[in-house]
Amino acid sequence: MRAPDVPMELAERWNQTVGFLESIRQLRDAKGWSEERLVERADLDRSYSAGIEVGARHPSLKALGRL
């Protein structure tokens, strides 16, 4: 993902978000877990978790704790 054509402050936040999302994906992959296994363990809806991984959803602190 690349930052949209927006002011620098927003681009920096975008890059931080993408980095965070990549970290979740990398940790999940390192454990050998599918998205389905992660959401089962975190007790989250699969579409919600998938939305988080692709940057379409913003996780709550509660969801982050579960992940």
C-alpha positions in Angstrom: 0.0 0.0 0.0 1.2 3.5 -0.6 0.1 6.7 1.0 -2.5 8.6 -0.9 -1.7 12.0 -2.3 -2.4 13.9 0.9 -0.6 16.4 3.3 2.6 15.1 4.9 1.0 14.6 8.3 -1.7 12.4 6.9 0.9 10.5 4.8 3.0 9.8 7.9 -0.1 8.4 9.8 -0.9 6.3 6.7 2.6 4.8 6.7 2.4 4.1 10.5 -0.9 2.4 10.0 0.4 0.3 7.1 3.4 -0.7 9.2 1.2 -1.7 12.1 -1.0 -3.8 9.7 2.0 -5.5 8.3 3.2 -6.3 11.8 -0.1 -8.1 12.6 0.1 -10.0 9.3 3.8 -10.9 9.9 3.2 -12.1 13.4 0.2 -14.2 12.3 2.3 -15.7 9.5 5.2 -16.4 11.8 2.9 -18.5 14.0 1.6 -20.3 10.9 -1.9 -19.1 11.7 -4.5 -18.4 9.1 -6.8 -15.4 9.4 -9.5 -17.8 10.5 -7.4 -19.2 13.3 -6.5 -15.7 14.5 -10.1 -14.5 14.7 -11.1 -17.7 16.5 -8.4 -17.2 19.1 -9.2 -13.4 19.4 -12.9 -14.0 19.4 -13.4 -11.5 16.5 -15.5 -11.6 13.4 -13.6 -12.7 10.3 -14.7 -9.8 8.1 -13.7 -7.3 10.9 -10.2 -8.8 11.2 -9.8 -9.0 7.4 -10.8 -5.3 7.3 -8.1 -4.5 9.9 -5.4 -6.3 7.9 -6.2 -4.4 4.7 -6.6 -1.1 6.4 -10.3 -0.7 5.7 -11.2 -1.0 9.4 -9.8 0.7 12.5 -9.5 -1.6 15.4 -10.8 -0.7 18.8 -8.3 -0.9 21.8 -10.3 -4.0 22.9 -9.8 -5.7 19.5 -6.1 -4.8 19.5 -5.7 -6.4 22.9 -7.3 -9.5 21.6 -5.1 -9.6 18.5 
